[in-house]
Amino acid sequence: EVLVLNELREPEAAQRRALANKMKPIIAAPPNVLSINRKGLHPYYCPNRLMVVAFSNDRIPISLDSQDRRWFCVWSSAPQMTTANYQRMLRWYDAGGKAAVAGWLQRRDVSAFAPGATPMLTEWKTALVSNSMSQAESYLVEMMTTRAGPFGAGMVSSPFHALVDALQTMVPASVKVVKPALLHALDAPGWIDRALCGSTKHGAKKQIYCHPDLAGWNKSQLRDAVDGPPLGLHAVK
């Protein structure tokens, strides 16, 4: 079943990411069934076999996070079609063009296509993800990428309120740094969530995010580094 959205556009910033979250169960399976709510009738379930194709003239039609694995995004820079070219295309369709297109699609080898694989990352999707960030997220991602400020040690740990307070002093006063913005930003430049880390030296576990350079460290090493950093490292608590 092909679902075509002719003009995709999300609400303004107050509802940023709401459209993407609403569409997640529709554009990928699982879930294997979707709830159908018809007016005046009891809801029922149907198999999720939708193939969603969306079009938009908006450069930022939807806000996507850096971990998105559902959307394949392509932007065409072709100019607007003239009336003469449009009429020429219609004549070609009527003169056998539709059959030619259908034949080309039927002959195309798609045996290597993996519907469950992560879509190819395109330049426009990269730009779309970047433009989908809030102002605070953009500032934080730049700091994480360059290992600036509190991110210089390559790791940060919970509780995050102290880190949020410290970061607030490093951005313009008009930018509000909140914990959700920090957690969204940590996903963008590839920092790794090592979940709760503990060690025999430190009983209390802490959630730790680390830079990919420290991916080889085990949880005990990271936990010890937070309160007693080896090798001259220092982590923000």
C-alpha distance (Angstrom), angle and dihedral (degrees) to the residues before:
residue distance angle dihedral
E1 . . .
V2 3.80 . .
L3 3.81 115.9 .
V4 3.81 111.3 -163.9
L5 3.81 120.1 -162.2
N6 3.78 105.5 -166.8
E7 3.81 97.1 -170.2
L8 3.79 116.3 24.0
R9 3.80 114.4 -170.2
E10 3.78 130.2 147.3
P11 3.83 127.1 -144.0
E12 3.78 121.7 -92.9
A13 3.81 125.6 -71.0
A14 3.81 94.3 -73.9
Q15 3.81 89.0 69.3
R16 3.79 96.2 37.2
R17 3.84 112.2 157.2
A18 3.83 91.1 7.8
L19 3.82 92.1 108.6
A20 3.81 93.2 46.9
N21 3.81 91.6 50.1
K22 3.81 91.8 47.0
M23 3.80 91.7 52.7
K24 3.80 98.0 45.7
P25 3.83 95.8 93.8
I26 3.81 91.3 44.2
I27 3.79 100.3 52.8
A28 3.81 99.0 43.6
A29 3.79 140.2 32.4
P30 2.99 131.9 -101.8
P31 2.95 106.8 84.9
N32 3.78 87.5 72.2
V33 3.81 92.7 -165.4
L34 3.80 132.8 41.7
S35 3.79 127.8 -149.3
I36 3.82 113.5 -119.0
N37 3.79 114.3 -155.3
R38 3.80 111.1 -170.1
K39 3.77 118.2 -175.3
G40 3.81 112.1 -95.8
L41 3.82 93.8 3.2
H42 3.77 134.6 94.7
P43 3.83 114.5 -95.2
Y44 3.77 117.2 -105.0
Y45 3.81 136.6 -177.8
C46 3.79 130.0 -115.5
P47 3.83 131.9 -176.6
N48 3.79 114.0 -85.1
R49 3.80 101.1 -121.5
L50 3.79 99.2 139.3
M51 3.78 123.4 141.9
V52 3.80 105.9 -161.7
V53 3.81 121.1 -154.5
A54 3.81 116.5 -179.5
F55 3.80 130.7 -172.4
S56 3.79 130.2 -168.4
N57 3.80 141.7 169.5
D58 3.81 89.4 -153.6
R59 3.80 117.9 99.3
I60 3.83 90.2 -143.3
P61 3.82 104.4 32.3
I62 3.80 94.5 154.7
S63 3.81 137.5 12.7
L64 3.79 113.2 -118.5
D65 3.78 127.2 -174.2
S66 3.78 122.3 -132.8
Q67 3.81 92.3 -105.7
D68 3.82 94.8 57.0
R69 3.81 112.6 138.1
R70 3.80 99.5 170.0
W71 3.80 109.5 67.5
F72 3.81 127.1 72.0
C73 3.80 103.8 -163.0
V74 3.81 126.8 -160.9
W75 3.81 127.5 170.8
S76 3.79 121.8 -160.5
S77 3.79 118.3 -149.6
A78 3.80 92.5 -169.2
P79 3.82 113.5 132.7
Q80 3.78 121.9 -111.2
M81 3.80 111.4 -74.1
T82 3.78 114.7 -107.8
T83 3.79 121.5 -127.6
A84 3.81 90.9 -111.5
N85 3.80 93.0 52.8
Y86 3.78 91.2 46.2
Q87 3.80 91.8 53.1
R88 3.81 90.4 46.1
M89 3.82 90.0 53.1
L90 3.81 91.8 50.0
R91 3.79 91.0 51.0
W92 3.81 89.9 50.2
Y93 3.83 90.1 50.6
D94 3.81 91.0 51.7
A95 3.82 92.0 46.6
G96 3.80 93.9 59.1
G97 3.79 102.2 -68.0
K98 3.81 93.8 120.9
A99 3.80 91.0 54.5
A100 3.82 90.1 46.9
V101 3.81 91.4 53.2
A102 3.81 92.3 46.2
G103 3.81 91.0 48.5
W104 3.79 92.4 50.0
L105 3.81 90.6 51.3
Q106 3.81 92.6 47.5
R107 3.82 92.2 51.2
R108 3.80 95.2 46.3
D109 3.81 113.9 110.8
V110 3.82 107.9 -125.0
S111 3.82 96.8 160.6
A112 3.82 91.2 116.0
F113 3.81 93.5 52.8
A114 3.81 112.5 117.5
P115 3.83 109.4 -163.0
G116 3.80 91.9 -167.8
A117 3.81 95.3 52.3
T118 3.80 124.2 103.5
P119 3.83 109.9 -91.7
M120 3.79 118.8 -109.7
L121 3.80 113.2 -87.0
T122 3.80 108.3 -120.1
E123 3.80 130.1 -168.3
W124 3.78 91.2 -110.3
K125 3.80 92.9 50.9
T126 3.80 89.6 51.4
A127 3.80 89.3 51.8
L128 3.80 90.7 44.0
V129 3.81 92.1 54.1
S130 3.81 90.7 47.4
N131 3.81 93.0 48.4
S132 3.80 90.4 47.1
M133 3.79 92.1 65.4
S134 3.76 122.0 101.5
Q135 3.78 117.9 -118.3
A136 3.80 91.3 -101.3
E137 3.80 92.1 49.9
S138 3.81 90.9 51.5
Y139 3.79 91.7 53.9
L140 3.81 92.6 46.8
V141 3.82 94.5 46.9
E142 3.80 90.4 53.1
M143 3.81 90.2 51.3
M144 3.81 91.9 48.4
T145 3.78 93.4 47.0
T146 3.81 92.7 51.5
R147 3.83 93.0 38.2
A148 3.80 89.5 -123.8
G149 3.79 129.0 162.7
P150 3.82 115.8 -16.0
F151 3.82 90.6 1.0
G152 3.80 94.0 62.7
A153 3.80 92.9 97.9
G154 3.78 91.5 57.7
M155 3.80 94.6 -120.7
V156 3.78 140.4 69.8
S157 3.78 128.1 -173.2
S158 3.79 142.5 -162.4
P159 2.94 142.9 -59.7
F160 3.79 85.7 65.0
H161 3.82 99.7 -171.7
A162 3.82 91.6 88.3
L163 3.80 90.7 50.6
V164 3.83 90.9 48.5
D165 3.81 90.4 51.2
A166 3.81 91.1 49.0
L167 3.80 92.7 48.2
Q168 3.81 91.6 49.7
T169 3.81 88.8 65.8
M170 3.82 91.3 53.7
V171 3.81 99.2 56.2
P172 3.81 131.5 61.6
A173 3.79 115.0 -75.8
S174 3.81 90.1 -115.3
V175 3.83 90.6 62.8
K176 3.80 115.3 82.9
V177 3.80 114.2 -152.0
V178 3.79 112.4 -156.1
K179 3.80 131.3 171.0
P180 3.86 95.4 -104.9
A181 3.83 89.4 54.1
L182 3.81 89.8 51.5
L183 3.81 93.3 49.7
H184 3.82 92.3 46.6
A185 3.79 90.2 49.1
L186 3.80 93.1 50.1
D187 3.81 89.4 62.3
A188 3.80 94.5 52.9
P189 3.83 105.5 66.9
G190 3.79 94.7 40.4
W191 3.79 100.8 -96.9
I192 3.80 110.5 160.9
D193 3.78 125.4 -123.6
R194 3.82 104.1 -138.7
A195 3.82 90.0 -178.1
L196 3.82 117.4 -145.5
C197 3.78 111.8 -3.6
G198 3.79 124.6 -166.3
S199 3.78 138.3 167.0
T200 3.78 139.2 -169.2
K201 3.79 88.6 -105.7
H202 3.79 94.2 53.5
G203 3.79 117.6 38.8
A204 3.81 99.0 -168.7
K205 3.78 113.6 78.9
K206 3.79 122.0 -136.5
Q207 3.78 132.2 -164.8
I208 3.79 108.0 -115.7
Y209 3.80 132.7 -167.5
C210 3.78 116.1 -164.7
H211 3.80 137.3 -172.2
P212 3.84 115.7 -105.7
D213 3.82 87.6 -108.5
L214 3.82 87.5 70.2
A215 3.79 96.1 45.1
G216 3.81 90.0 111.9
W217 3.79 93.6 60.0
N218 3.79 115.5 100.7
K219 3.79 121.8 -130.4
S220 3.79 94.3 -100.0
Q221 3.80 91.5 55.1
L222 3.79 91.6 49.2
R223 3.80 92.8 46.9
D224 3.79 92.4 50.0
A225 3.80 90.7 46.6
V226 3.80 91.1 56.4
D227 3.82 93.9 62.7
G228 3.79 100.6 19.4
P229 3.81 109.2 21.0
P230 3.79 115.9 -155.7
L231 3.79 123.8 -149.9
G232 3.80 90.9 31.7
L233 3.82 93.4 -67.2
H234 3.78 122.1 142.0
A235 3.79 125.7 -164.0
V236 3.78 127.0 -158.7
K237 3.79 112.4 -116.0
